[in-house]
Structure formats: C-alpha cells, structure tokens
Amino acid sequence: MRYAIEMYFDTRTEERIMSLAKKVAKNNLSTKFLEWKTRPHVTLAIFNDVDEDRCTKLLEKFAREHKVFPAFLDSVGMFTDTKTIFLSPTMTRSMYDLHSELYALMNEFDSKGWEWYQPDGWVPHCTIALTSEDEENVFYQASNLILREFKKMEGLYSSVGLVKITFPVEELVTFDFRK
C-alpha cells in the first residue's frame, strides 16, 4: 500500500485553489482531480509502505515542532508527460528545510521509486487538474482556462497529514502546525 505525507493550506487558500479545480469540471473538461476527493495540498513524501502507528507518532511530533508559515502560489505549471496541471509554490528556505527535516525523520520508510519527491529532486506542486485519462485536447483546454483564471495567491501552510493512496484518497490523520 502506498502512503503520502501532504502539507495543507489554511481554509481560505484551500477554497481558492479548489475553486480552480471546480472550474475545470464545471466547464466539462475533466473531473478526475475531484474524483480523487483529496484536499488541495503539496505532497512532501510518498512511501511504498509505512507502519501507520509509527508514522502517525512521528508526524505528530514533526507538526508540533513546526510553525504555520507563508505559502506563495505564484505560477501555473504542468507535467506534460502525465498531463497534470498544478500551481507552483515559491520555494522558500522554510519550505526546503521542512521538507529535508521530514525526510530525515521518516528515513525508516521505503521511498524507493519516488525520488522526485526526495530532497534535491523535489518539484513542489499543488495539483488542480489530472487530464491523462481525458481526450488529448482537454489538457490544452484546461491549461488555457487555468492560465486565464489564475491569480497569485498568498496564504499559509497550516498542517500536515498522512494519507493512504487509494481511489479515492483516504485521509488517515492530520496535525496542525503550531500557530
């Protein structure tokens, strides 16, 4: 079973991000992202398997040790090979350090095959459309829509959670960062 550790936004920012994903669906382009029933997030890590109890304890400790910090979503990006459209967070020192610390803490869990989420290879992103299962032109139409609708966002990273990667996603636990 695969698991992910996700970093979540404050409610206002989450709602603004979700409204973009909903516009893609409302325009009859793609509903796949909404079908996953996941919250807007930045994935910090993916593991092939974890001891859920152990991972939960480590994640709770991790969240207690970190404060809420600014999130800047300044641009739109795309993974053309998977036809994924996302918002790109600005990489800050706080974000880089948090990510590196998480990997050091969770090093007992198997992340083989997920190198693009590991330090020095991570491309932080907040997915808003998954179009690989749609007709070819949907990727371009959804990209065009998002490019026209997107406005830079400032918010907060407010919590981290452990999810089981199933369809739909199963959110197991969430822990708030310190205020």
Secondary structure as GFF3:
##gff-version 3
##sequence-region A 1 179
A	DSSP	beta_strand	3	9	.	.	.	ID=ss1
A	DSSP	alpha_helix	11	26	.	.	.	ID=ss2
A	DSSP	alpha_helix	32	35	.	.	.	ID=ss3
A	DSSP	beta_strand	41	47	.	.	.	ID=ss4
A	DSSP	alpha_helix	52	64	.	.	.	ID=ss5
A	DSSP	beta_strand	69	79	.	.	.	ID=ss6
A	DSSP	beta_strand	84	89	.	.	.	ID=ss7
A	DSSP	alpha_helix	93	105	.	.	.	ID=ss8
A	DSSP	three_ten_helix	115	117	.	.	.	ID=ss9
A	DSSP	beta_strand	126	130	.	.	.	ID=ss10
A	DSSP	alpha_helix	136	149	.	.	.	ID=ss11
A	DSSP	beta_strand	153	164	.	.	.	ID=ss12
A	DSSP	beta_strand	170	176	.	.	.	ID=ss13
###
